[in-house]
Amino acid sequence: MKLAPAAFAASVALGLAAGAAQAADGKPAMEKCYGVARAGQNDCAAGGVTSCAGTQKADYQGNLWKMVKAGTCTTISTPKGKGSLTPRTS
């Protein structure tokens, strides 16, 4: 089956858009995931609780985040529930 030039161009554009989520250096796209970090493994600040990376005092604090591969956050299970894309109060 032959593709018309317009259809071919559209399929190439879709392929490029799908690849745009990946950084130029080949690393996957990442997102903040709240409530999945162990003590001392958070990636950065959360309100007035902590100043930045690695300062988390307790495991799985819902208002602290860790960078994870995009699309995986809500599939991560912890003893306190699943990861969240937004801060939670736990």
C-alpha positions as CSV (number, residue, x, y, z in Angstrom):
1,M,0.0,0.0,0.0
2,K,1.4,3.4,-1.0
3,L,1.0,6.5,1.1
4,A,0.1,9.8,-0.5
5,P,2.7,12.5,0.2
6,A,0.3,14.3,2.7
7,A,-0.4,11.1,4.6
8,F,3.3,10.3,4.7
9,A,4.1,13.8,6.0
10,A,1.4,13.4,8.6
11,S,2.8,10.1,9.8
12,V,6.3,11.5,10.1
13,A,5.0,14.5,12.0
14,L,3.2,12.2,14.5
15,G,6.4,10.1,14.9
16,L,8.4,13.3,15.6
17,A,5.8,14.5,18.1
18,A,5.9,11.2,20.0
19,G,9.6,11.4,20.2
20,A,9.5,15.0,21.4
21,A,8.7,13.8,24.9
22,Q,12.3,12.4,25.0
23,A,15.1,14.9,25.6
24,A,17.7,15.6,23.0
25,D,20.3,13.7,25.0
26,G,18.2,10.5,24.8
27,K,17.0,10.6,28.4
28,P,13.2,9.8,28.9
29,A,10.8,12.5,29.8
30,M,10.4,12.9,33.6
31,E,7.7,14.1,35.9
32,K,7.3,15.0,39.6
33,C,5.8,12.2,41.6
34,Y,4.6,12.9,45.1
35,G,4.6,10.4,48.0
36,V,7.1,7.9,46.6
37,A,10.4,9.0,48.0
38,R,12.1,7.3,50.9
39,A,13.7,9.4,53.7
40,G,16.6,11.4,52.3
41,Q,15.7,10.6,48.7
42,N,13.3,13.4,47.7
43,D,14.4,15.6,44.7
44,C,13.4,19.0,46.0
45,A,11.3,21.3,48.2
46,A,7.7,21.1,49.4
47,G,6.4,24.2,51.1
48,G,8.0,25.0,54.4
49,V,8.6,21.4,55.3
50,T,12.1,21.0,53.8
51,S,14.6,23.2,51.9
52,C,15.5,20.9,49.1
53,A,16.8,17.6,47.8
54,G,17.7,14.8,50.2
55,T,16.3,16.4,53.3
56,Q,13.1,14.4,53.6
57,K,12.8,13.0,57.2
58,A,10.2,10.2,56.7
59,D,9.4,7.7,54.0
60,Y,6.7,8.4,51.4
61,Q,5.7,11.9,52.6
62,G,2.8,13.0,50.3
63,N,3.9,16.6,50.0
64,L,7.4,15.8,48.8
65,W,8.3,14.7,45.2
66,K,10.8,12.6,43.4
67,M,11.4,12.7,39.6
68,V,10.2,9.6,37.8
69,K,9.8,8.5,34.2
70,A,6.8,10.3,32.7
71,G,3.7,8.1,32.8
72,T,4.8,5.9,35.7
73,C,4.0,7.9,38.8
74,T,0.5,6.7,39.5
75,T,1.6,3.1,39.0
76,I,4.2,3.2,41.8
77,S,2.9,1.5,44.9
78,T,4.1,2.4,48.4
79,P,2.9,1.3,51.9
80,K,1.0,4.6,51.9
81,G,-0.7,4.1,48.5
82,K,0.1,5.0,44.9
83,G,2.2,7.9,43.7
84,S,0.4,11.1,42.9
85,L,1.0,13.9,40.3
86,T,-0.2,16.4,42.9
87,P,0.8,16.9,46.5
88,R,-1.3,15.1,49.1
89,T,-1.6,15.5,52.9
90,S,-0.1,12.3,54.3
